[in-house]
Amino acid sequence: MSLQAFARRQEMLDGAHPARSVLRLLARRPWRMLLAFLAFAVKEVPLWFLPVVTAAIIDLVSSGGSVGAVLGWLALAVLLLVQNYPSHIVYTRNFMTVVRDTGADLRNALAARLQSLSIGYYTRTSASIVQNKVVRDVENVEMMLQQMTHPLMSSAMVLIGAVTMTAITVPQFLPIYAFTVPIAIGLRAALRRRSRARNEVFRREMEGFAARVGEMASLIPVTRAHGLEQTAVSRVATGADGVRRAGLHLDMLNGHVASISWVTMQILGAGCLGVAAIFSITGFLPISPGEVVLLSTYFALLTQGLTNLLMLIPVGARGMESVRSIAEVLQEPDVEQNECKRAVDAVEGRLTLEDVSHRYSGAEGEAVQGVSLDIEAGTTVAFVGSSGSGKSTLLNLVLGFVRPTSGRILLDGVDMQELDLRTARRFTSVVPQESVLFEGTIRENIAYGMPDAGEERIIAALRDANAWEFVRDLPDTMDTVVGERGARLSGGQRQRLAIARALLRDPRVLLLDEATSALDPEAEELVKEALGRLMRGRTTLVVAHRLSTIRSADRIVVLDRGRIAEQGTHEELLETGGRYASMHLTQTGAR
């Protein structure tokens, strides 16, 4: 069963109960966990049985036993020690497979959840914080499982073995062992709450610091251009100081945990040795010298195990905090609702907006108010208006990135609320103002999501996008690595590659968001020519600032404060002498 199915059955990570969530994750592979547990139990036998061998040999020495008996006990000890190796390998193979599979499942579940969250989530959350959760928090969970499971299971085995052997040899001594348990529980309860609180503070500081570093990296061109290097360094230094202070507070708490745990358990161990010796000397209990060693060794193993567990409180607290961090994403309610909705198998491209309005969360007014449009398939409609007039919001509404707060949007006569938008978007392409390319080759960027696209189709798309000429002249042609976000290419080259990617997808609906506004005149002409080929025969919505780029649109819609102020062709709007004519006069007069 996949983790997504696991989550749908409401058995996903629960931030309120992280320990229970981790156990559920491990229980998803019961047979491997059972085999790992059995192998661990076998390999740990020497730890609790060797004190029995030691006690037997001491008693043989003190009572004048035979050499053969001593050799027999030694042979048994060697056999138990040798089996530790194969048993440990079986345990490691099975348990670490579960740990690594769990880490992979968590990362895959996070990736799947992040793809299903609404665009609004990403406007509120830094990409660096998201990266931190997928990378660092999952790593913390894996580390917690690696570092805690072995001591926990080892202590359990020692406890079971020690109690069993003591019950067989000196049952009267069992209450002394029981005395350690409430002390260990009390120490853990006293430190757990403070440890959780400080781990949460440290995690929040780390997420804030990651966001600042990501912001600094993305703003380096702006920082350099304005000579603000020291300002950027100071902002990061402030975040680093917050991490330092939170980390130091956490380290000091962890130091207290380690020292208090060690001192307490060592005192208990010394006390056990003294009590066993006194009982033996006074005859209060019939304890032989070997049994004194046996009891003190068991108690030392028991207190050592409890000390190790108490010292792992910081590791456990950090891991549980990471579980809560991962759960924040997996339980985020702001999800784009597509499940159980109608899949889209084909699109003609007719769009109808019926009295559509949208208000962003926390905004005072509506970004789009009562917009009604009927856009025939294959036509081009351009949206113009001042900043904040609602142009980009309209495109986001058509894409389904945001939903109408009132009204309806229909695709080929079907309300988009009824459609699985993931399938509808397969017939849509977007060319934004700043095209997005990932670190990889030109070929990989063009054929993104289309692994079956052949060489000829890719080259044809590059030709139609006016990109083949510069791609052909690159040292590795289509296998040239473009750099992060296409940093090794010019803006015009990036835009033409984005157009080639759209051409290869052969969309029925095309959205152009200021696709030429950031280009120089020469690059703009090449991009405009490529866009002309891309727009042919497709339903195209254009957001434009330069009116010269949309003169040939079938219809131009002028927006003002989220409402349609006027609409018509370029010539009709000029004749009307309204807002569009005024904007056109301003732009042409500035030339």
N, C-alpha and C positions, 0 to 999 in steps of 0.2 A: 504494500500500500504506500503510495507517495505521501510526502509530507503535506502536499496541498489537500489530498483527500483526508488526511489526518486532521488538518485544520478545519475542513468543512464539517467534520463530525464533532466540532467543538472540543477537540482534544489537543489543540495547539498550545504553544507556550502561554502560560498565564503569569503575567508580571506580578500578581498578588501572591502567587504560590510557586516561586521559582524552583525550589527543591523538588516538589511534586512533578513539575514539568520536566525536569531533567530525568527523573526516574521513568516517566512515561516515554521519553525519547529513547532511553536505553532499552526499555521493555519491547520496543518495536522489533528487536532482533533477539528473541528469547532463546533460541537454540545456541547461538554463538555465546550469549551471556552465560548460559548454563554450562557450556563446555569450558568457558574461561573460568568460571567459579570452581568447577570440579578440579581443573588443572591447578588452580591456585591453592585449593585446599590440600592437594597432594604435595605440592612443592613446599608448602609451609610446615609440613609434618616435622622436619628436623628442628624447627625453631622451638616447638613446645615439647618434643620428645627427647631431645638431647639432655635436658636437665635430669630426666629419669635415668639415662645412661650414666651420667656423671655421678648421681647419687648412688646408683647400684655399685659402681666401681669403688667409690669411697667406702661404702659399707663392706665390700669384699676385702679392701685393704685393712680396714680397722678390725675386721673379724678373722683375718687370716684365710681368706678364700683362695680358690685355685686359680692358676694362671689361665687354664682353659676357659673358665667362666669369664675372665677379663677379656680374653681374645674374642669370645663370642659376642660380648657387648660391643666391642670395638668394630667387629665385622658388621653388626647391625647398624652402627652409627655411620660407617662408610657407605653402606647400601642406601641409607636414607639421604645422605648428602649427595651422592652421585645422581640419584633420580631427580634432584632439583633442576638439573640442566634441561632435560627434555620436557619436563613439566612446565618450566618457566617459558620455554619457547612456544609451547602450545597455548599457554595463557596469554603471552604477548601477542601472538598472531591473532587470536580471536578477539581479545579485548580491544587492542589497538585498531583492529578493523572496525569494530563498533564505534570507537571514538572518532576515527577519521570519517567513517560514513555519516555519523551524526553531524560533524562539522560541515561536510559537503551538503547534507540535507538542509541544514540551517541556511547556508549561503544560497542554495538554490531556492529555498522557500522565500528568503528575503528578496532575491532577484525577481521571483514571480510576483510577490506582493508589491514590490516597488513598481512593477509594470502595470499593476491593476489600480494603483492609487490615482486619485484625480490630479490634474495639473495644479489645482489649488494647493495641494500638499507641498509641491515643490516650490511654490512661491513663498511658503512659510519656512522651509527647511533648507539649510545649506547643503550643497552637494558633498562638501567635506565631512559633514556630520553623518550623512548617509554612508559614505565610504568607510568612516570609522566604525560604524555598526557592522558592516559586512565583513570588514577585515579584522579589526582589533577585538571587537566584542566576541566574535565567534572563536577567535584564537584564545581568548581568555577562558571560554567555556571548555575548549579542548584541553587547555593547560590545567584547569581545575580537575577535570576527569582523570588526567594522567597523574597529577600530583597527589590527589586525595584518595583515589580508589585503592591503590596499593596499601598505604598505611591503614586505611579504614578496614579493609578485608584482613590484613595481617593482624591488626589488633583484635579483630573478632575471632580469628583462628586461635591466637594466643590465649584469649580469654576463655574460649571453649575448652581448649586443651588443658590450660592451667586449672580451671575449675574441675574438670573431669578427673585429672590425675590427683589433684588434692583431695577430692571427694573419695577417691579410692584409697589413698595412703593416710592422710590426716584430715578427715572430714571436720574435726573440731576447729580447724584453722580457717574455714570458709568465711565466717563473719568478718575476719580481718580484711579479706579481699573486697568484700561488699562495701567496706568503709570508703574505698576510693571512688566508687561510682558517683554518689551524691556530690562529692567534692568536685569531680570533673564536670558534672552537669551544672553545678552552681557557678563555676568559673566561666563556662561557655555562655550561660544565660546572662551573666553580668557583663560580658564583653561583646556579645553578638550585636545588640542594638547600636552601641557606639560604633562598632566596626561597619555596620551597614550604612549608618548615616555618613560616616567619613568617606566611605567608598563611593557613595552617591555624589557627594560634593566633588570628589576627585574626578569622577566620570564626567560630570557636567563641565568642569573646568577644562578637561581634555577635549570635549566636543567643541566648546567655545574657542579653544586654541586652534583646533583643526580648521574651524571655519575662518579664523583670521589668517591662517597660513594660506588657505585656498584663495581667499580674497586678495592677499598680497600677490600671489603668483599671477592671478588673472589681471591685476591692475598694474603690473610692472611697466608696460608701455606708457600708461598715463602718468605713473609715478616718475619715470625717467624724464618724460617730456616736460614736466613742471618742476623738476628739481626737488621732489618731495621724498627722496630716499630716507632721510632721517625720520620723517613723520611716519613712514611705513614701518621702519625698524622699531620705532617707539610703540606703535600699536601692537606689533607682535610681541615686543618685550613686556608690555603690560599683561598680555595673555599668558606668556611664559612665566611671569612672576606669580600669577594666580595658580598655575599648575604647580609651581615650586612650593608655594605655601600649603596648598591642599595636600600635595604629596608628602611634605615634611610632617604635617599633622597626622597623616595616615601612617607614616613610618614610625613616629613616636608611639602611637597606639599599638602598632604591631610589636614594637620593642617591649612595651609593657606586657603584652600577651605572652611573648616568648619567655621573658624572665620570670614572671609570676608562675607560669605553667611549670617551668623547669625546677624552680626552687621548691614548689609545693610537692611535686612528685618525688624529688630526691629525698626530701624529708620523710615522706611516707615510706620510701624504699629502705632508708636507714632504720626507721622505726620498726619495719617488719623484720629485718635481720635481728635487731635487738630483742624483739618479743619472742621470736623462734628460739634464739639462744637461751634466753631466760627460762622459757618453758622447758627446754631440754635439760638445763642445769638443775633446776629446782624439781624436776620430775612432775611438774604440773600436767604435762602431756608426755606420753611415751614417744618422744621424737629422737631418732638416731642422728648422728652427725651428718650422714648423707642426706637425711630428710631436712635438716636445717639448711643445707646448701640448696636442696630442691626447692623448698618453700621460698627462700630469699631470692633465688634465681627467677622463679615464676613471678614473684611480686615485682622484681626489677623489670622483667619483660613487660608485665602488665602496666606498670607506671610509665615505662618508656613509650609504650604504644599510646597511652593516654596523653603523654606529653607531646608526641608527634601530632596527634589529632588536634590538640589545643593550639599548637603552633601553626596548624593549617587553617585556623580560623580566618586569617587575612586572605589566603588563597581562595577559600570558599566564599568569603564575602565579596571578593572581587569578581569571582565567577558568577555568583548569584546576581550581582548588580548588572553584569553583562547580559544575563538571561532577561532581566527586567528591561534592559535597553533594547534587546532584540524584540521582545514582546511589544514594545511601544510601536514598532513598525507592523508586526504581524497582527496586532489588535487595533491598528489605526482604522477608524470607521469611515474616513473620507475616501471611499472606494468608488471608482467608476463602475456603475452597475451594468454588467453585460451578461451575467449568467442567466441561462434559461430564456434568453430573448431570441428573436428570429434572426437567423443567419442570412447574410446577403450574398447571393450567388452571382448576381449581375447588376450592373448599374447603367441606366441611360444617361442620367445627369440632370434631371429636372429638379429644381429646388424651389420650395414654396415656404415663405415665412409669413405666418398669420399672427399679426398683432403681438410680435415678440418683444419682450422686455427682459432685462437682466440687471440685477443689483448685486454687486460684490459684497461679501460678508464684511460688515463693519463700515460700509460706505454710507454716506448721508443720502446720496441721490442715486438714480438709476443710470448705468452706463449706456444702456440702450432702452429706448422707450417707444413702445407701440409701433414697431417697424413691420410693415407688410410688403412683401415682394413676391413676384412670380417670375422665376428665372427659367427660361426654356433651355432644354438640353442643347449643348453646342454653342451657346451664346456667351459673350463676354460682358460682364458687368463690372464697372470700376467704382470704387468708393473713395470719395475725396472729402476733405474737411480739415479743420484745424486740429491741433493736438488735443486729445481728450474728447473728441466728438463721437467716438464709439466705433471707429473703423476696425481696429484690431479685435475688439470684442465681438464684432459681427463674424469675423473669420473664425474665432475660437468657438462661437456658437455653432457655426456650420460644421466645424470639425468635431464638435461634441466635447471639446475640452472643458467648456462650461455649459450648464443647462439653463434653458430659459426659466426665469422665475414666474413668468406668465406667457401665454401664447404657445404656438406650436411651430416646429420646423419639420417639413415633410421632404423626404427624398423619394423621388419617383412616386409621389402620392401616398407614401407610408410615413406615419409619424416616427421620427427618429428615436423617440422614447421607447418604441417597441422593438428597435433593432439592436443587434449586437454590433456596436460601433467598431469593434476590432475587425470584423469581416467587411464592414462598409469602407473602412479606411484603406483596404487593399486596392480600392479603385480610385484612390485619391493621392495626389502628390502636392507637396508644399515647397515653394522656393522662397525662403525668408530673405530679409535684408542682409543678414550675415549668415552665409551658408555654413552648415555644420559638417565638417569632415573629421573622421577619427584617425588615430595613428595607424597607418597601414598603407598599402599601395593604392595607386589610382584605380587599378582593376578592382580591388576589394571594395573601394568606396563606391564605384559606379554600380557594381553588381551586388550591393548590400541587400541581403534578404532574398537574392535570386541566384542561388548557387549553380543553377542549370543554364545560366545565360552563356551563350557561346561567344567566341572571340569576334566573329563577324558582327553579331548584334551589338556588342560593346563598342566596336570601332564605328559602326553606323551611328550609334547614339552620340559618340564623341564628334563625329563629322557634323551632324545636324545641330549640335550645340556649339559649333565653331571652336571646339576644343582640341580636335585631332592635330591641328598644325603645331601647337605648342607641346602637346603630349608626345608627338612623334620625334620632336627635337630633344627631348629629355634623354639623359644618359641611359636610363633603363626603360624608356618609353612607359608602357602601362604598369610596369613593375616598379616604378619609382615610388619611394616612400614619401608621403606628403607631409609628415611631421604632425605633432599634436595640433588638432583643430585646423590642419592644413597650413601650418605656419610657414612652410617653405614655398608657398605659392602666393601670387598676388591676389587682391580681392576679385578682380575680373576673372582670373583663372579659376578661383574657387567657385564663383557663381556659375561659370560655364560647366564645371564638373557637376554641380548640383542640378543643372538643367539636363545634362546627359543622364544623370541618375533618374530623373523624372521621366525622360523620354524612354528609357529602357523599361520602366514600369508600365508605360502606355496607359496612363490614368484616364478615367472618364471625367473626373472633377479635378480642377487645378486651382490652387490658391497661391497668389503671388503677393507677398507682403513687402512693399517697398524694395522690390528686387533689384532696382538699378540706382537707388538714391545715393549709395555710398561709392559710386564708381566715377572714374574720370571719363571725359567725353569719348575718347577712343574706345575704352573698354565698354562703355555704355552702349555704343553703337553695335558692337559685336554681340553683347548680351541681348539687346533688343531684337536683333535679327534672329538669334537663337530662340528667344521667347516666342517670336512670331510663328516659328515652325512648331514649337511645343503647344501653343494655344489652338492651333488649327483643328477644328472639329471637336473641341472639348469644351465643356462648361467651365468657364474661367471667372474667378472672382479676383479682382485686382485692387489692392490698396496702394495708392500712389500719392506722392507729394508733388512730383514734377508732372504738371498737366500735359506736357508735350508727349509723355509716354502713353497716354490713354485716349488720344483723340479718335482713334479708330474703334473704340469700344462700342458695342451695340447699345449700351446704355450706361450713363454716368449718374451715380446717385450721390447727391451732396448731403452730408450729415452735419447737423449742428446740435450739440449737446444731447446726442443720442437719438435725435429725431431726424426723419427725412425732411430736409428743407426744400429740395427740388430734385427732379430727375428728368433725363432725356438724353438725346445725342449731343455731341459736342456743338454742332451747329445750332440745334434747338435751344440749348442753354445759353449760348452767346446771344441769340436773338431775344431771349427773355430778358436779358440784362439784369439778372439777379445776382446771387452770391457767387455762382460759378464764374460769371462774366467778370465780376470784380476781382476774383482770385486770378483769373487768366490775364487780366490787364496788369495786375501787380507783377506777375511773373514775367510777362513779355516786356513790360516797361523796364524791368531790372536788367535786361540784357543789353 
